[in-house]
Amino acid sequence: GIHRYSIDQLLKEVEQCLKLGISTFALFPGIEDELKDRQATEGLNPEGVYATGIKTLKSKLPEAVLLTDVAMDPYNSDGHDGLVSNGEILNDETLDILARMALVQAQAGSDIIGPSDMMDGRVGVIRKCLDEHGFRNVSIMSYTAKYASVFYGPFRDALDSAPKEGDKKTYQMDPRNRREAISEAELDIEEGADFIMVKPALAYLDVIYQLSSIFELPVAAYN
């Protein structure tokens, strides 16, 4: 059930979806292994497949709203969402990379930036970077409560982005901890998120309900 599209085939898929009344599309890149490195350099390439796909879609189908993914794992030879050193994820050192990645996507035509990495402070850094470069109208949909889950297996297969060592439990959320979702939402909203998201949605309907009861921002559900 996994389908990957070349850019020309993606255009056809999005065009068909628009005719069905689907207006917004979340794009994720499949990157060849030889383009991956520890700094996720390909994620900053304005001529890479991801930026090229965004540009092409917006030029051919400008009515399509594009939500793009900010995280290092599709481009990272370590398969993690952040810089890795001696088995440790370097949160603060990752933030500048994420901000520059978001800027490349905004320059290519992204309408909504979706930071999925779960690094602390990244929403504020991305918002500041976008605003400073004139992209104040590009929205941020924060992956606010992204729980560690085996449901992500097929997605990682599609992107070939599973961690080479260890797991993501040091930065994704503990499934037993519902209160952390509230503090994460407070921080993301304070840093400038336009809407917040819970993932995986179906197993965390209580968290969706809790966040929507407390906060006025829209709550997205990634199922």
Secondary structure, 3 states (H helix, E strand, C coil): CCCCCCHHHHHHHHHHHHHCCCCEEEECCCCCHHHCECCCHHHHCCCCHHHHHHHHHHHHCCCCEEEEEECCCCCECCCCCCEEECCEEEHHHHHHHHHHHHHHHHHHCCCEEEECCCCCCHHHHHHHHHHHCCCCCCEEEEEEEEECCHHHHHHHHHHCCCCCCCCCCCCCECCCCCHHHHHHHHHHHHHCCCEEEEECCHHHHHHHHHHHHHCCCCEEECC
